[in-house]
Amino acid sequence: QLVAYEVKRMKAEEGNKQKILRHIKELAEKLYKNENPYPAVTMHKVQKPTEGCHLRLHQRPFPRLDEGTVQWIIDQATAKLQTAPPAVRAEKKCMVPSGPPIAAILERNGNALANSARRLEVVRNCISYVFENKMLEAKKLFPAVLRAMKGRAARHCLTQELHLHVQQNRAVLDHQQFDFVIRMMNCCLQDCTAMDEHGIAAALLPLVTAFCRKLSPGITQFAYSCVQEHV
């Protein structure tokens, strides 16, 4: 439905954060109502008798129940159930027009996608050079990698690539490699937003406890000691 009906509205909103946020809130409300069609029903809790209460001397006799009142309550509840809406909502099926062709959208984003792909390639190459000890090549690419860390895709790419090297048992680094990896991690965390907390930052957690360097026999420094100041 968004693609079919709201493309013009989205184009008009580009660059206006307030309008975009309002639009997202409206969508969120629709999705929430779709998942939670009925308000939560409050349950009445019946308290259990305390332990040893049957040993008390002064026990009050249980009151006699009035048969008429009990029957009236049951009848009321039955009547309510009969008029209650069905528990499962009947699905309304509708035809949604196809909207603008996908090609039109892709053309507009084509350059951005190409740029994004180039950035990810730079990140991958730089990490490969670091682990292959080609430090001169890594230094050349390093400024571009730090700039690329502004984008979430590049940050995600960094965590994936580092994870692959940990799986290949390449977590113990020499001093120069360690310095490069730490600078990339710090830059990645620097550009993280609250939205990345459970994605990028969480993906880095196992990595910062894996990558390390030997300072002297019996003394190892792990990466987390250099990146733990980030919020």
Backbone torsions as a table, in degrees:
resi	resn	phi	psi	omega
1	GLN	NA	-37.4	178.3
2	LEU	-61.2	-46.9	-178.1
3	VAL	-64.2	-38.5	-175.5
4	ALA	-73.1	-43.7	-168.7
5	TYR	-106.9	-28.3	-163.3
6	GLU	-111.1	12.1	-178.6
7	VAL	-61.7	-43.8	180.0
8	LYS	-60.8	-43.0	-178.8
9	ARG	-63.1	-41.2	-179.7
10	MET	-64.1	-40.9	178.9
11	LYS	-61.9	-41.5	-179.2
12	ALA	-65.1	-30.3	-175.7
13	GLU	-84.6	-13.7	-176.1
14	GLU	-54.3	127.8	179.2
15	GLY	90.3	-11.0	178.9
16	ASN	-108.6	99.6	-173.4
17	LYS	-61.8	-39.1	-176.8
18	GLN	-60.7	-47.2	-178.7
19	LYS	-64.7	-42.0	179.9
20	ILE	-60.3	-45.7	-179.1
21	LEU	-62.6	-40.1	179.3
22	ARG	-63.7	-42.1	178.7
23	HIS	-61.0	-43.9	-180.0
24	ILE	-63.2	-40.8	179.5
25	LYS	-62.7	-42.1	178.3
26	GLU	-60.2	-44.8	178.9
27	LEU	-61.7	-43.2	-178.9
28	ALA	-60.4	-42.5	179.3
29	GLU	-62.8	-42.9	178.9
30	LYS	-60.1	-46.3	-178.6
31	LEU	-63.8	-40.1	-178.8
32	TYR	-65.4	-44.1	179.5
33	LYS	-64.1	-34.7	179.2
34	ASN	-65.2	-37.9	-178.8
35	GLU	-81.8	-27.6	-176.9
36	ASN	-125.0	71.4	-174.3
37	PRO	-68.7	-27.7	-177.2
38	TYR	-116.5	140.7	178.1
39	PRO	-66.5	153.1	-178.0
40	ALA	-64.2	139.6	-179.4
41	VAL	-91.8	130.0	179.7
42	THR	-77.5	133.4	-179.1
43	MET	-99.3	138.3	177.5
44	HIS	-87.9	126.4	-179.5
45	LYS	-94.3	131.2	176.7
46	VAL	-99.8	122.3	-177.7
47	GLN	-72.8	139.2	177.8
48	LYS	-82.6	149.5	176.4
49	PRO	-66.3	147.3	-178.9
50	THR	-72.1	158.5	179.9
51	GLU	-65.3	137.9	177.0
52	GLY	78.8	7.9	-177.5
53	CYS	-68.2	-25.2	-178.9
54	HIS	-72.7	-10.7	-179.1
55	LEU	-90.8	-5.2	-179.2
56	ARG	-64.5	146.4	-178.2
57	LEU	-75.9	-46.3	-174.5
58	HIS	-94.1	84.1	179.0
59	GLN	-95.4	130.6	177.0
60	ARG	-82.8	135.0	-179.6
61	PRO	-66.9	144.6	178.2
62	PHE	-66.1	129.7	-174.9
63	PRO	-67.3	150.2	177.2
64	ARG	-70.7	136.0	179.0
65	LEU	-89.1	136.7	178.8
66	ASP	-84.4	117.9	-174.5
67	GLU	-58.4	-39.6	-179.0
68	GLY	-63.1	-44.9	-179.7
69	THR	-63.4	-44.3	-179.4
70	VAL	-60.0	-46.0	-179.0
71	GLN	-62.8	-38.8	179.9
72	TRP	-62.6	-42.6	179.1
73	ILE	-63.1	-42.6	179.6
74	ILE	-63.1	-43.4	179.9
75	ASP	-62.7	-40.9	178.8
76	GLN	-59.4	-47.0	-178.3
77	ALA	-63.7	-40.5	-179.6
78	THR	-64.2	-41.7	179.6
79	ALA	-62.9	-39.9	179.2
80	LYS	-63.7	-42.7	-178.6
81	LEU	-62.8	-37.0	-177.5
82	GLN	-68.4	-32.6	-179.1
83	THR	-92.5	-5.2	-177.8
84	ALA	-68.5	149.7	178.2
85	PRO	-67.6	156.6	-179.8
86	PRO	-62.5	147.5	-174.7
87	ALA	-64.6	-34.1	-179.3
88	VAL	-107.6	128.9	-179.3
89	ARG	-74.3	135.0	177.1
90	ALA	-70.2	131.1	-178.4
91	GLU	-72.9	131.6	175.2
92	LYS	-95.2	119.3	179.8
93	LYS	-93.0	137.9	179.1
94	CYS	-144.4	152.8	178.0
95	MET	-89.8	130.1	177.9
96	VAL	-112.1	126.8	179.7
97	PRO	-63.6	156.8	-173.1
98	SER	-70.0	-22.6	179.0
99	GLY	76.5	-168.1	-177.3
100	PRO	-65.8	151.4	-179.7
101	PRO	-64.1	145.5	-177.1
102	ILE	-60.7	-32.9	-177.8
103	ALA	-55.5	-38.5	-178.4
104	ALA	-62.3	-39.6	-179.5
105	ILE	-70.4	-42.2	-177.4
106	LEU	-65.1	-37.5	179.7
107	GLU	-59.4	-41.4	-177.9
108	ARG	-65.2	-36.6	-176.7
109	ASN	-95.9	3.0	-173.6
110	GLY	-57.9	-48.1	-178.1
111	ASN	-63.3	-41.5	-179.5
112	ALA	-62.1	-41.8	179.9
113	LEU	-64.1	-41.5	179.7
114	ALA	-62.4	-45.0	178.5
115	ASN	-60.0	-43.3	-179.0
116	SER	-61.4	-43.8	-180.0
117	ALA	-62.0	-41.0	179.4
118	ARG	-63.4	-41.8	-179.8
119	ARG	-61.4	-45.2	-179.1
120	LEU	-62.7	-37.2	178.9
121	GLU	-63.7	-40.4	179.0
122	VAL	-62.9	-44.6	179.5
123	VAL	-59.9	-47.7	-178.5
124	ARG	-61.7	-45.1	-178.0
125	ASN	-62.4	-44.0	-178.0
126	CYS	-61.9	-44.7	179.8
127	ILE	-63.4	-40.5	177.8
128	SER	-60.7	-44.3	-179.9
129	TYR	-61.9	-40.7	-179.6
130	VAL	-60.7	-46.5	-176.4
131	PHE	-76.9	-18.8	175.5
132	GLU	-92.1	4.0	-179.9
133	ASN	63.0	27.9	174.0
134	LYS	-92.9	74.8	-168.8
135	MET	-70.4	-30.0	-179.9
136	LEU	-65.2	-45.3	177.4
137	GLU	-64.1	-40.9	-179.9
138	ALA	-61.9	-40.6	-179.8
139	LYS	-62.7	-37.3	-179.6
140	LYS	-63.8	-40.2	-176.8
141	LEU	-83.2	-16.3	-168.9
142	PHE	-57.5	-45.9	179.2
143	PRO	-58.5	-38.4	179.2
144	ALA	-66.4	-36.2	179.5
145	VAL	-65.8	-44.0	-179.7
146	LEU	-63.4	-36.1	176.3
147	ARG	-67.8	-38.8	-178.0
148	ALA	-64.2	-25.8	-177.3
149	MET	-64.0	-9.2	175.6
150	LYS	-66.6	-25.0	-178.4
151	GLY	-94.9	141.0	-177.6
152	ARG	-64.1	-36.4	-178.5
153	ALA	-60.3	-40.8	179.7
154	ALA	-67.7	-38.5	178.3
155	ARG	-63.8	-42.1	178.9
156	HIS	-63.8	-41.3	179.5
157	CYS	-60.5	-42.3	179.5
158	LEU	-58.0	-48.2	-178.7
159	THR	-62.7	-39.6	-179.5
160	GLN	-64.7	-45.9	-177.5
161	GLU	-64.6	-43.7	179.8
162	LEU	-64.3	-36.6	179.2
163	HIS	-62.3	-40.3	178.6
164	LEU	-60.8	-40.1	-179.1
165	HIS	-69.8	-33.8	176.4
166	VAL	-64.5	-42.2	179.7
167	GLN	-62.5	-28.6	179.9
168	GLN	-87.9	16.5	-179.8
169	ASN	56.2	43.9	178.6
170	ARG	-117.5	42.3	-174.7
171	ALA	-90.4	-20.6	178.7
172	VAL	-88.2	116.7	-171.9
173	LEU	-111.6	159.2	170.0
174	ASP	-82.9	177.0	-171.5
175	HIS	-61.9	-41.3	-177.4
176	GLN	-69.2	-42.9	177.8
177	GLN	-61.0	-45.5	-179.1
178	PHE	-57.9	-43.4	-179.4
179	ASP	-61.9	-44.2	179.9
180	PHE	-62.8	-47.7	-177.2
181	VAL	-62.8	-42.3	-179.7
182	ILE	-63.3	-43.3	-179.2
183	ARG	-63.6	-38.6	177.9
184	MET	-66.1	-44.0	180.0
185	MET	-62.5	-44.1	-179.7
186	ASN	-62.0	-42.0	-179.8
187	CYS	-66.1	-40.4	179.0
188	CYS	-60.7	-46.8	-179.0
189	LEU	-70.6	-31.3	178.9
190	GLN	-59.9	-40.0	-176.0
191	ASP	-90.1	0.0	179.6
192	CYS	-69.7	143.6	174.6
193	THR	-106.5	178.5	178.6
194	ALA	-59.7	-29.2	-178.9
195	MET	-67.9	-24.1	-177.2
196	ASP	-86.9	-6.2	-171.0
197	GLU	-54.9	-43.7	-177.4
198	HIS	-94.7	4.0	179.0
199	GLY	-112.8	-80.8	-175.0
200	ILE	-66.6	-52.5	-176.8
201	ALA	-61.0	-40.4	179.5
202	ALA	-66.4	-36.0	179.2
203	ALA	-69.0	-28.5	179.8
204	LEU	-77.1	-23.8	-175.6
205	LEU	-53.6	-52.0	179.0
206	PRO	-66.1	-26.0	-177.9
207	LEU	-72.6	-39.6	-177.2
208	VAL	-71.8	-15.5	175.3
209	THR	-96.0	-1.3	179.8
210	ALA	-103.5	-49.0	-177.2
211	PHE	-69.5	134.6	-177.8
212	CYS	-155.0	172.3	172.9
213	ARG	-141.1	152.5	179.3
214	LYS	-88.0	118.2	179.3
215	LEU	-84.6	-38.2	174.8
216	SER	-163.7	169.5	-178.2
217	PRO	-54.1	122.6	177.7
218	GLY	86.8	-5.2	179.7
219	ILE	-119.8	119.5	-178.8
220	THR	-120.6	135.9	175.7
221	GLN	-107.9	125.0	178.8
222	PHE	-94.2	157.8	-174.1
223	ALA	-62.7	-30.6	-174.4
224	TYR	-62.5	-25.8	-179.0
225	SER	-66.8	-17.1	-178.6
226	CYS	-103.4	-9.4	-176.2
227	VAL	-125.2	9.3	-170.9
228	GLN	-81.4	-0.9	-179.7
229	GLU	-81.7	-10.7	-177.8
230	HIS	-71.2	144.9	-178.9
231	VAL	-60.6	NA	NA
